């Protein structure tokens, strides 16, 4: 797994956290839920990265 992909997944997680925080601050439940979903997707991708790295060692 390339470092670029890992950085991209970390950026996706960070964007999800920002979106969630914005949703909480503005009382927008939909935006908050989207942020949580984005974080979950990014975490899933990061777990896949870890599995690939473990098999490549």
C-alpha atoms as one frame of an Amber mdcrd trajectory, in Angstrom:
protein
   0.000   0.000   0.000   1.432   3.301  -0.958   1.977   6.123   1.461  -0.206
   8.311  -0.755  -3.187   6.010  -0.230  -2.637   5.961   3.517  -2.449   9.754
   3.597  -5.601   9.973   1.504  -7.469   7.730   3.932  -6.285   9.768   6.903
  -7.437  12.940   5.148 -10.843  11.365   4.500 -11.144  10.548   8.204 -10.186
  14.099   9.164 -12.734  15.529   6.731 -15.375  13.303   8.286 -14.490  14.596
  11.749 -14.790  18.187  10.541 -18.115  17.441   8.890 -19.401  15.764  12.064
 -18.281  18.674  14.252 -19.877  21.173  11.875 -23.111  19.201  11.992 -23.074
  19.188  15.796 -22.324  22.904  15.974 -25.054  23.823  13.504 -27.555  21.301
  14.902 -27.679  19.550  11.504 -28.208  15.863  12.235 -27.870  14.871   8.580
 -24.456  16.517   8.238 -23.352  14.988  11.531 -24.407  11.513  10.335 -22.604
  12.029   7.013 -19.438  12.911   8.925 -19.712   9.767  11.011 -20.276   7.680
   7.879 -17.253   9.251   6.191 -15.120   8.396   9.211 -16.356   4.814   9.204
 -15.500   4.424   5.522 -12.028   5.840   6.081 -11.439   3.570   9.076 -12.521
   0.558   7.019 -10.066   1.525   4.275  -7.293   1.979   6.846  -8.001  -1.489
   8.242  -7.668  -2.868   4.714  -4.351  -1.063   4.375  -3.130  -2.686   7.600
  -4.153  -6.148   6.429  -2.372  -5.673   3.099   0.741  -4.451   4.883   0.706
  -7.490   7.181   0.590  -9.862   4.208   3.339  -8.005   2.368   5.858  -8.431
   5.182
